[in-house]
Amino acid sequence: MQVIDKTETERIQIELKSYKGKEYMDIRIFFKNDEGEWLPTKKGVTVSVHKLNDFLEAFKKEQPAAAET
């Protein structure tokens, strides 16, 4: 699992998961509750491992535009 902190109470978790025998990448926003536990939100995306290369290529294509901002 990889974690990217957004704020003190919000982060993005990237994790390889399996469901019904199929592998996928889950990229989800988590928040820290009052007890200090990290809980998932509904905000996120699930990508089939078969589509990961397409997903990464799309990020690479958008990276130059993001660098300009």
C-alpha angles and dihedrals in degrees: 000000000000124000129202114189115222099174136340090277102031134057143161117241121198114195139164109233139175128221126177090346095308125114122225141162116243117203108185142163114239128192132203113239126210091273091055095252120139111233130183123247127207088253110103148076135250118212126191112238086237089064098044094100090052089049092050092047090053090053091050091051092051095044096085091054091049091051090057093061 
